[in-house]
């Protein structure tokens, strides 16, 4: 045994390192085996025995009481909260044009809120929240009755010219740069590129954000100009959850403290609407093009598949007639239903097939983005490199299937329950009720919800198929982010009729 031990060669540290390097090199050279495509799989929905029936007549939406306080302010009163806190939401809304540089103003308001949290004597100051979108910006608080007066004053002063005095602009600039780096590191830049591809680089939404020169050299005067600019053509709205007789004089005083938004120039508004109106003739590219952001070394592929839907140019359109809602095959209801049918989690067709059955992704979802100047339908998810071609072709196959085959009554029933439940949930808390109502205010569709719910109740398989055909028979926009060297061959094999176009970000 000793003799054998002496004859055994000893592995030096240098030799061991060399062998380890060879092993790692071999791992890096491992050839990807790409997943085959297969026909789409649809779940079978069966009624559970003994399961309770959902009663949608319970928990009906509470109504809002609307009062015009002054020319520049409208009061919207919601039933009081069981907690007896008074919710206050001061919102500036402009449905006709997006707010320029709202990303900068949003960060500045957040920094102001942090400063107030450490200096204000209000016990409810930590409830201050800022919610910004392209057409609305809101400041919200939830306070005891004794502090409502002071809270309203604080909200009003947030819009005075001196609101940003003493603000740490270095912190604002750093936060803006940090957000950009986080997007680059996390792959979030795909959303920026997606917005440009689906809407066009000259769309108002793309021109209103990411002003790098402004962000790098931001000054106090710049913030004041931004604050003043978004007032033009906008209107003030105060949403409250107080008892009806609790707020009588306060809104009148608030109207005096708020800056008066100057009216928009009618010529500019008209020209802008003509230039940027998303007419039906500009929905999609007829050519089959797949855009790819090359990300060398990426271990997964991010995928976006979707459509830009036309928005009606009629200013007199309402949703009082259910037939009008049904006939608007690319309208907000169609967009919402198609997103939920294929893209809702767990029971959506894409999630069930591509995740639960084939294991190609951790999640695949659909969402309708309904805004005053643009409406888009997007399906999105991520997949491993070897599944890239199968994942994308799987999404496209389901779009074709939805257009070609009628939905079963059992599956349609599940879709209806999902939509009605989602609608009921919007009134289950003050915050969700306020958020939903503000969205409707920005869209000028406050009275449309009940009509849409009635249409959903009467929806037939044929009507849903017509919606799918109207959208899915056109060519979708496809954008992915992944390692092009590794997945390009698979894309050509799985999608032979699609042109692969690299995009630099």
N, C-alpha and C positions, 0 to 999 in steps of 0.2 A: 504493500500500500504506500509506503514511504517513497519507494522508487517511482511508482506511478505519479505520485504527487509532484516529485521533482521534474518529471518529464512534461507535466501540463504547462503549456505556455501561459505566461502572465499577461493580462491585458493592461497596458499602461493607460493613464488618463488621456494621453494624446490619441492613442488608437481608439479608445472608447468614443471620444468626441467625433472622430472621423466616421466611425460606424453609425453614430447617431445622426450625423449630417446626411449620410447616404440614405438613411431611413426616411428622414424628413423630405429629402429631395424626391424620393420615390412616391411619398404621399402627395406631393405637389403635382406630380406628373399623372396622377390617377385620372383616367378618362371618364368624363361624365356620361352616364347612360340615361338618355332622355326618355321621359315617360310617353307612352303611346296615347294618342287621342282615342276617345270612345264616344258612343252615342249618349245623349243626355238621359239622365235618370230622374224620374218624377216620383215624389212620395205619394203613397196612397193614404188618404185621410179617412179614418173610420171613427164613428161616434162612440165615445166611451160609455159603457153601460153604467147607469146610476150617476153620471156626472151632472152637476147642477146646471140649469140653464142660466145664461147671462141675461140679466134684466137691464136693458139700456134705458129704461124709463126712470131708473133711480139715479140720483146724482146729476140731474139736469144742470146745464150751465146757468150760472147766476147772471143776472142782467146788470148792465151798466146804466147809470144815470148821467146824462151828458148835459152840461150847462155852459153857455157862452158867457164867460166872465167879463171879457174885454175884447177889443179887436185883435189883440196879440196873445190871448190866452183862453184855452178851453179846459174846463174842469170835467174829469171823468171819475165818477164815484162808484166804487165797488162795495158790496156788503162787508161789514166790519169783520175783522179776524177774531176767532175764538180766544186768541191769546190777549185780546184787548190792546195789542200794539197797533199803532197807527202807521200804515205803510204809506210812504210818500215817494212818488216817482215824478221827477221833473224832466221832461223830454223835449228835445228840439227835433222836429221832423220835417223832411223835405222830400216828398215822393217824386218830384219832377227831375231832380238832378242829384248826383252823389256829392257827398262832402269831400272836398279836396284835402289831402294830407290828414285824413282822420286817424291814420296810424300814429302820426306824431302827436296830435292833440290828445289821443287816448292815453299815451304814455305820460304826457305832462299832467293830465288830470289824475292819473294814478299816483304820481309822485306827490301831487298836492294833497291827495287823500292820506298818504302815509304821514305827511307832515302834520295834518290836522289830527290824526289819530294820537299823536304824541303831545299835542298842545291844547286841544279843545277840552272844555269841561263837560261836554255832553256825554252822558252815560251810554248813549246809543251811537256814538261816533264810529265805533268799529263795524257797524252795520252798513256804512257807506259803501256803495258799489257803483262802478261805472260800467255801462254796457254800450259799446259803440258798434255801429254797422254803417254800411254805405249811405243809408238814408235816414238814420236816426242815431241820436246819442242821448243816453239817459243817466241821470244820477238818482240813486234810490237809497232810502233809509227806512228803518223800522224803529219807531220811537214810542215811548209812553206818552200819554196825552199831555202831560205837563211840559214836555220838551218839544212839542210840535211847532210851536211858534219859533223857537230858536233854530230848529232844524230847517224850516222853510227859509229862514233868513240865510242860513249857511248855503243852502242849495242855490238861492238867487245870487249870492255873492260869488259863487263859482263862475258866473258868467259876466262879472264886472271886469273892466279893463285892467284893474289892479290885482286880479285874482292870482296871477303868476309872479307877483313881486316877491323877490327873495327865494324863488325856486332854484334848486340846484340843477342848473342846466347840464353840467358835466355828467351828472347821474342819468339825466334823460338821454343824452347822446350815447352814453355807454350802454344803456339798456336797449336802445335801438340797434346798435352794432351787435350786441350780444344776441338779440333775436335773429339777426341775419346769420350769424355764425351757427346758431343752434339749428336753423333751417338747413344750412349747408351740410352740417354734420349728420343730421338725422334723415336727410333725404327729403326734407320738406319743400325743397325748391321745385319739386314736381308739381306742386299745386300752383306755383307762380307760372310755370310754363304751361300748365293745363289751361289756366285762365286766358293766356294769350292765344293758345291754339283754338280753343272752343269759341271764344268771343271775338278774337282779332286784337292785335296790339293797339289799335286806335280806339277801342271801345272805352267809354267814359270810366268804367270801373278800373281798367288797367292804367289809364292816364292819371287816376286820382291817388295812387299809392306809390310808395317806394321812391320818393324824391330824394336820391342819395345826396345831392349837393346841399339841399336844405337840412337834411339830418346831420351832415358833417359839420355845418357851420351855424347851427341853430342859435338864435339870439332871443332876448326878451321881446324885441320888436316883432320878430317873426311870429312868435306865439300870439301876440296881440292881433296881428294881421290875419292869422289863421282863424282865430276866434271870431273876428269880425266878419270874415268872408263867408263862413258857413251860416251866418244869420240871414243872408240875403235870400229872400223867397221862402224862408222856413216859417214854421208856426210852433208856438209853445203849447205844451199839453201837460197838465198836472193830473196824475192818477193818484187816487187815495183810496184807502179802505176804511176810512173813518165813518162813524154814524152820520146819517144825513144832516142832522142839525149841529154836528160838531164843528164843521168848517163852513162858516158863513162869510166872515169878514177877512179871514186870512188870504184866500185866493185873490180878493180885490187888492189887498196890499201887495201881494206878490206881483200882480200885473203891473203895478207902479214901479217896482224895483227891477224888473227884468228889462233888458235892452230891447227896444222895438226893432224887429227884423225889417230891414228895408225891402220893398217889393222887388221882385226880379224884373230885369229888363225884358219886356215882352218880345222884342226883336231877337235878343240873344236866346231866350227860351225857345222861340219858334224855330230858329236856325239850328239850335242844338238838337231839337227833337227830330227835325227832318234829316239831319246828318247821321244821328245815331240810332234812329228807330229800327229795331230788329225785325225787319219785314220777313215774311215767309220765304221770300226768294233767296235768303242768305242762310238757310238752315245748315246745310252740310256740303262737304266736298263730295262730288260724285265719284272721284277716284278713291280707290282703296289704298290708303296710306297709313302706315304704322310709324309713328314718331318715337325715337328712342334717345334718351339722355344717357350717354355712355358713362358708366361708373365703374372703371377698372377696379377689380378686387371686391366688388359687392358680392355678398353671399346670398342675396335674394333679389328678386325682381319685383319692383312696384308696378302695378298695372292700373290704368284708368281707361275705361271704355264708356263713351257717352254721346249725348246728342244736345245740340242747341235747338230749342223749340221756339217757334214764332210767338210773338205777343200781339194780340189784337190792337189795332190802332184806334178803335172806336172809343171815344171818351164817354159815351152814353151807356156803355154796356153794364148791365147789372146781373146779379144771379137770382133775381126774383122768380124767374121761369126755369123750372127744372129741365125742360127740354133744351134750353140754351146751354146749360152746363153739360148735358150729355153730348150735344152736337159739337162742342169745342174739344175735338179729339186730341189736340196738343195743348190743351189748357192746363191750369194748375191741378185740377182733379185727376185728369188722365196721367199727368206727370207723377203725381203722388201715388196713384194706384199701381202704376207700372213699377215704380221704385219699390213699393212694399211687396208686390206679388213676387218679383224675382229676387229682391235684395234685402228683405227683412231677415234678421238673424234667426237661426234655429229652424224655422218653418218656411223660410223663403226657398225658392227653387234652387238658386245658385248655392246657397249655404248648405242645403241638404245634399246636393249632388257633389259639388267640388270639395267640400270639407268632410261631411259625414260619410259619404259613400266612397270617394276616391282619395281622400286625404291629401289633396293638392295645396291646401292653404289652412292657416289658422282662422281665417275669416274673410268673407266676401260680402259686401254690403251694397245697397242701392240707396240713393238719396235724390230728392228733387230740390233744386235750389230755385226758389221762386222769388224774384226781385222785381221792382218796378221797371227796370230797363233791360232785364235779361231773365230767361228761364232755361235752366239746363237740367238734364237728367244724367246722373253719373253712377256707374257701378265701379267699385274700387276694392282692391285687396292686394296682398303680397304673396309671393310663392317662391319656393326654392328654385335655383337655376335650372335643375334638370326637369322641372315641371312647367317651365315657362310657356312653351308652345302648346302643351296640352291644356294649361289653365286658360290661356286666351281663347283658343279654339272652343273650349268648353263654354265660355261665356257667350261667344257668338252663336254656338249651336242652340243655346237656350233662347236667345233672341229670335232665332228663326222658328223654333218650336212654338213659342208664344204666338207668333203670327199665323202659323199654319194649323194649329190644333185648338179646338175649344177646350176651355177649362172645365173640369168636372164640378158638379154642383157642390160636392163636399168640400173641395178645395176653395171654391168661391165663397162658401159660407165662412171658412176660416179667415179668408182675406177680409170679409166684411166685419167680422168680430174684431180683428186686429185694428182696422181703421176706426171703428166706433169706440173701441177701448182707448186708443191713442187720443181721440178727441175728448173723451171724458176726463182723461188724466190732465188735460190742460187746465182744468178748473179745480184740481184737487189740492192746490196750494196757492197762496197769494202770489208767490214769485212766478209760478208757471202761468197763472191767469194773466198777470201783468205782461209777461214776455209775449204770450200769444196775442194779446190785444194790441200791443205796440206793433207787432208784425203786421197785423191786419190794418192798423191805422196807416202805416207806411205804404201799404198796397192799395189803400182806399177801398178795402173789401170787408169792412166791419160786419156788414149784414149778409155775407155770403155763406157763412158756416152752416147754418141750418139747412139751406137749400142743398148744399153739397152732401150733408148727411142723409137727406131724403133720397138723393140720387143713388148713393151707395146702397141704401136699403133695397132699392128696386133694380139694382144692377143685374144684368143677365150675362151669361157666358158669351153670347154673340156681341153684345155691346163692348165687353172687355176686349174681345178679339179685334174688333174694329179699332179700338184705341191702340192696341199693340201694332196692328198693321200700319196705321197712320204714322207711327214713329219708327218702328223697327225695320220696315222695308226700305228705309233710306240707309245710306252708308254711315256707320258711326265714326266718330273720332277716337283713335286709339293712341295713347301715350304711355310709354313704359320707361322705367329707369333701371338699368342693370348693366352687367359686364358684357359689352357687345361682342367681344372676341369669343366668348364662351357660348353665347346663346343665339348668335346670328344664324348659324347653320340650321339649328332647330326651328327657328322662326320661318325660314324659307321653306323647310319641309312641311311644317304644319299649316302654314298660311301661304301657299304658293302664289295666290293671286293678289297678295298685298305687297306694295312697295315699301321697303324699309328705309326710312329717312333719318339719319343722325341729326340731333339738335345740340348746339352748344349753348350752355347756360352761362 
